[in-house]
Amino acid sequence: MINLTILPAMGYSYNDIDKILEFKTWSDRRKVDELLRIDSSMYCNMGTDSTVGEMRAVHKKSRDIYKAIEKIDKETGALFLRAMDK
């Protein structure tokens, strides 16, 4: 059974990246998890009707998120960035 009281509120978006990085009460793991949730949410909201411009914008935002993750965990962020460049 999942304890729902420890799950985040799920109200954060791409615009909140800097705010998430500055949270003192959150563990590094929770920060990375929330940033990855934001990233996956952006990709899930794309569809077959998304324009090339929209796809590029999501790709750029994704790179920004991975750079933010790199500030928290250098190795993990670098892995995401390298995978994106392949």
Secondary structure as UniProt FT lines:
FT   HELIX           4..6
FT   HELIX           14..16
FT   HELIX           17..22
FT   HELIX           28..44
FT   TURN            48..49
FT   HELIX           52..72
FT   HELIX           74..85
//
